């Protein structure tokens, strides 16, 4: 089982030819309201990729809360640990340009009320094979979840902020994109950043978008997995899909190379569709892509 302790946001997504400049007003071609948030996205990605998943977090008592809960439940995620708190749910204002690039403003809402694992959350986390964390909840809450003993901790350090030592000490695998890796390490070259990350945690994956992903561990293993060449429509969910699928592969006993191929295939499928949670592939789609394409040759 995989536990996800993280954020749930309603994504307010505008699709445009090009993002507006400061002070500029433009006309978009489409607007969608899509359940998201990095925590909920990773939970849905992992569930669709074949894992039993439990989500721990909070939504508000506004109109968005029931929709967020329903989206998780429909994906097969256990939402018993999704609490309702007074006030608005978290939202993310997302602008997606033609070609898939995006910019995002997150307003935490109910996510900011999460102070740490509550009730039986810690017991559930301890029984899990992996715990997925991100940084859209208060840092103290993230640290408290990471410190629950007996579970592999996988951290997506987004949004990129300085990480306290007590969090790093509890993390087994960190999965930043290249920009987050640079912000955390001060090293712009992804390979240099990977080496610096391994001074902090036992294993690291740096995602590189269309250039694939790098993996390293303290045992000396270094891997590069090329991305599947596809036409990107919306990259909003690529990182969360990758992280969720990577966790699934690891809990199923895949070695690092196989886990990278599985996660890369899932991410490639997601970027060909619009939206965050709505773009995430199911297990049969990932398996079909892996069977139909020689991923080891990429």
C-alpha positions in Angstrom: 0.0 0.0 0.0 1.1 3.6 -0.7 0.1 6.5 1.6 0.0 10.0 0.2 0.2 12.8 2.7 -0.4 16.0 0.7 -2.4 18.7 -0.8 -5.7 18.6 -2.6 -6.5 21.6 -4.8 -9.1 22.5 -7.4 -7.2 23.5 -10.6 -8.6 26.5 -12.4 -7.1 26.0 -15.8 -7.0 28.5 -18.7 -5.6 27.4 -22.1 -4.0 30.1 -24.2 -1.8 30.4 -27.2 0.8 32.3 -25.1 0.7 33.5 -21.5 0.0 37.2 -21.0 2.8 39.6 -20.1 2.5 41.8 -17.0 -0.3 44.3 -17.6 -1.6 42.5 -20.7 -5.1 41.1 -21.2 -5.6 38.2 -23.7 -8.3 35.9 -24.7 -8.1 32.2 -23.8 -9.4 29.4 -25.9 -10.8 27.2 -23.1 -11.3 27.1 -19.3 -11.6 24.0 -17.1 -12.1 23.2 -13.4 -10.1 20.1 -12.7 -9.4 18.3 -9.4 -5.7 18.5 -8.6 -3.0 19.4 -6.0 0.3 17.7 -6.0 -0.8 15.2 -3.2 -4.1 14.3 -4.8 -2.4 14.0 -8.2 0.2 11.6 -7.0 -2.4 9.6 -5.2 -4.5 9.3 -8.4 -1.4 8.5 -10.5 -0.4 5.7 -8.1 -3.9 4.3 -7.9 -4.4 4.2 -11.7 -0.9 2.7 -12.0 -2.0 -0.3 -10.0 -1.4 0.4 -6.3 -3.7 0.4 -3.3 -3.5 4.0 -2.1 -4.7 6.0 0.9 -4.8 9.8 0.8 -4.3 11.9 4.0 -5.1 15.7 3.8 -7.8 18.3 4.0 -10.4 20.1 1.9 -12.6 23.0 2.8 -16.3 23.1 3.5 -16.9 25.0 0.2 -18.3 23.9 -3.1 -14.9 22.5 -4.2 -14.5 20.0 -1.3 -17.0 17.4 -2.5 -15.6 17.4 -6.0 -12.0 16.8 -4.8 -13.2 13.9 -2.6 -15.2 12.4 -5.4 -12.3 12.6 -7.9 -10.0 10.7 -5.5 -12.6 8.1 -4.6 -13.5 7.5 -8.3 -9.8 6.7 -8.9 -10.0 4.1 -6.2 -8.1 6.1 -3.6 -9.1 5.5 0.1 -10.3 8.9 1.3 -11.1 8.0 4.9 -8.2 10.3 5.9 -9.4 13.3 3.9 -10.7 15.7 6.4 -13.0 18.7 6.0 -12.0 22.0 7.7 -13.8 25.3 7.8 -13.1 27.7 4.9 -12.1 27.4 1.3 -10.4 24.4 -0.3 -7.0 24.9 -1.9 -6.9 26.1 -5.5 -4.3 26.4 -8.2 -4.6 29.0 -11.0 -2.9 27.4 -14.0 -2.2 28.9 -17.4 -1.3 26.4 -20.1 0.3 27.6 -23.3 0.1 25.8 -26.7 2.9 23.3 -26.6 2.2 22.3 -23.0 4.3 24.8 -20.9 2.5 26.1 -17.9 2.6 28.5 -15.0 0.9 27.9 -11.7 -0.2 30.0 -8.7 -1.2 27.9 -5.7 -3.5 29.3 -2.9 -3.3 26.7 0.0 -6.7 27.1 1.6 -7.6 24.1 3.6 -4.1 22.6 3.0 -2.7 25.2 5.3 -4.7 23.9 8.2 -2.9 20.5 8.1 -0.5 20.4 11.0 0.6 16.7 10.8 -0.8 13.2 10.8 -4.0 13.1 12.8 -6.0 10.4 14.4 -4.9 7.0 13.0 -2.9 8.6 10.2 0.5 7.7 11.7 -0.5 4.0 12.1 -1.7 3.9 8.5 1.6 5.5 7.2 3.6 3.0 9.3 1.7 0.1 7.6 2.4 1.4 4.2 5.2 0.3 1.8 5.8 3.9 0.7 4.9 7.4 1.8 4.6 10.1 -0.9 5.2 13.7 0.2 5.3 17.1 -1.4 5.6 20.6 -0.1 2.2 22.1 -0.6 1.4 21.5 3.1 3.0 23.4 6.0 6.6 22.2 6.4 6.1 21.1 10.0 3.3 18.8 8.9 5.5 17.3 6.2 8.3 16.7 8.6 6.0 15.1 11.1 4.7 12.6 8.5 8.2 11.8 7.2 9.3 11.0 10.7 6.7 8.2 11.1 9.0 5.1 11.4 9.0 2.0 9.2 8.1 3.3 5.8 10.0 4.3 2.7 9.7 8.1 2.2 9.6 9.6 -1.3 9.7 13.4 -1.5 8.8 15.6 -4.4 10.4 18.9 -3.2 7.9 21.2 -4.9 7.5 24.1 -4.6 11.2 24.3 -4.1 12.1 25.8 -0.6 15.0 25.1 1.8 14.6 21.7 3.3 15.2 21.3 7.1 17.7 18.7 8.2 15.1 16.7 10.1 13.2 16.2 6.8 16.2 15.2 4.8 17.2 12.7 7.5 13.9 10.9 7.0 13.8 10.9 3.2 14.9 7.8 1.3 14.3 9.1 -2.3 14.0 12.6 -3.5 12.4 13.4 -6.9 12.9 17.0 -8.0 12.8 18.4 -11.5 15.9 20.0 -12.8 14.9 23.5 -11.7 14.1 22.3 -8.2 17.3 20.3 -8.0 19.2 23.5 -9.0 17.4 25.5 -6.4 18.1 22.9 -3.7 21.8 22.4 -4.5 22.9 25.6 -6.2 24.2 23.6 -9.2 22.7 24.2 -12.6 24.0 21.1 -14.3 21.5 18.3 -13.5 24.3 15.7 -13.1 26.2 17.9 -10.7 22.9 18.5 -8.8 22.3 14.8 -8.6 25.6 14.2 -7.0 24.9 17.0 -4.5 21.5 15.6 -3.7 23.2 12.3 -2.8 25.1 14.1 -0.1 21.7 14.7 1.5 19.6 11.6 0.8 20.3 7.9 -0.1 18.7 8.0 -3.6 17.7 10.8 -6.0 15.9 11.1 -9.4 16.1 14.4 -11.3 13.5 14.7 -14.0 14.5 16.5 -17.1 11.2 16.9 -19.1 11.7 15.9 -22.7 15.3 14.9 -21.9 14.2 12.1 -19.6 15.4 11.5 -16.0 18.6 10.8 -14.1 18.9 8.4 -11.2 21.6 8.0 -8.6 22.2 6.2 -5.3 24.9 6.1 -2.7 25.8 2.6 -3.8 27.3 4.2 -7.0 24.5 3.4 -9.4 24.0 6.1 -12.1 21.2 5.8 -14.7 19.8 8.0 -17.5 16.3 7.2 -18.8 15.4 8.9 -22.0 11.8 10.3 -22.4 9.4 8.7 -24.8 9.2 11.1 -27.8 5.7 12.5 -27.8 3.9 15.7 -28.7 3.1 17.4 -25.4 -0.3 19.0 -25.0 -0.2 19.8 -21.3 2.8 19.1 -18.9 1.0 20.1 -15.7 0.7 16.5 -14.4 4.0 15.1 -15.7 6.0 15.3 -12.5 3.2 14.0 -10.3 2.4 11.2 -12.7 6.1 10.2 -12.8 6.4 10.3 -8.9 3.2 8.2 -8.4 4.2 5.6 -11.0 7.7 5.5 -9.7 6.4 4.7 -6.2 4.2 1.9 -7.6 7.1 0.3 -9.5 9.4 0.4 -6.4 6.8 -1.1 -4.1 6.3 -3.9 -6.6 10.0 -4.7 -6.4 11.2 -3.2 -9.6 14.9 -2.4 -9.9 15.8 1.3 -10.5 16.1 0.9 -14.3 12.7 -0.8 -14.6 11.1 1.7 -12.2 12.4 4.6 -14.3 11.1 3.1 -17.5 7.7 2.5 -15.9 7.5 6.1 -14.5 8.7 7.6 -17.8 6.1 5.7 -19.8 3.3 6.9 -17.4 4.5 10.6 -17.7 4.7 10.3 -21.5 1.1 9.3 -21.6 0.0 12.0 -19.3 1.5 14.9 -21.2 -0.5 14.0 -24.3 -3.7 14.9 -22.6 -5.1 18.0 -21.0 -5.5 18.5 -17.3 -3.8 17.1 -14.2 -5.7 14.3 -12.6 -7.7 13.8 -15.8 -4.6 13.1 -17.8 -3.1 10.3 -15.7 -2.9 6.9 -17.4 -4.3 3.5 -16.2 -2.0 0.5 -15.6 -3.1 -1.2 -18.8 -2.1 1.8 -20.8 1.4 2.0 -19.2 1.9 -1.7 -19.7 0.8 -1.5 -23.3 3.3 1.4 -24.0 6.1 -0.6 -22.4 5.3 -3.7 -24.4 4.9 -1.8 -27.7 8.1 0.3 -27.4 11.6 -0.9 -26.6 12.0 1.4 -23.6 15.4 0.0 -22.8 16.6 1.4 -26.1 15.6 4.9 -25.3 
